[in-house]
Amino acid sequence: MDAAYDLAALPYRIAVICYLYDDTGRLLMLHRRKAPNIDMYSPIGGKVEVSRGESPHECAAREVREEAGIDAQPQHLRLQGMVSERAYQGEHHWLLFCFEYCRAVAPNEITHMEFEEGRLEWVPIGAVAQMSIPVTDRDVLWPLVCSHRGGFFAVDIDCSSTPLTSVVRESRQASPPAHI
């Protein structure tokens, strides 16, 4: 075990991240001003309010409303993936629920592009991997998100050693639409 931290003593955080796309192939990303991942890009999202019994779907809808100003309801969001990150930055374990917004978002629907957490930016999907994003996102999460649009994945990421390791526990690609 690394002497820098005791893995068993790390607190567990539960959060959601939400992938909102427009109809031109761009993803809404937050250029972060706050920890974790200061000065990096991530999808919008935040911690589940476990003290009040908030569900991941309720949290995702709340975060879309708070950060993008879109009146999202839980039924507007689809669970796309689950991520377990062990010892992220040596500070916390994370359980992340990844959601995709169920329709394209028009850029003029976003009520504010800048707020306390950071600045929202529309980023071409092909450019995301070249941006300043966390290594776990670049190496594991973003490729799974891209390959599982309309599907589902579950992945365990172990950040307690270098290089990090990951194991995909479930992978269901989107089913092609039935021809009528």
Sequence and secondary structure as in RCSB ss.txt:
>XXXX:A:sequence
MDAAYDLAALPYRIAVICYLYDDTGRLLMLHRRKAPNIDMYSPIGGKVEVSRGESPHECAAREVREEAGIDAQPQ
HLRLQGMVSERAYQGEHHWLLFCFEYCRAVAPNEITHMEFEEGRLEWVPIGAVAQMSIPVTDRDVLWPLVCSHRG
GFFAVDIDCSSTPLTSVVRESRQASPPAHI
>XXXX:A:secstr
  TT  GGG  EEEEEEEE B TTSEEEEEEESSSSSTT EEEEEEE  GGGT  HHHHHHHHHHHHH     GG
GEEEEEEEEEEEETTTEEEEEEEEEESS   GGG S SEETTEEEEEEEGGGGGGSS  HHIIIIIHHHHHHTTT
SEEEEEEE SSSS EEEEEEEE        
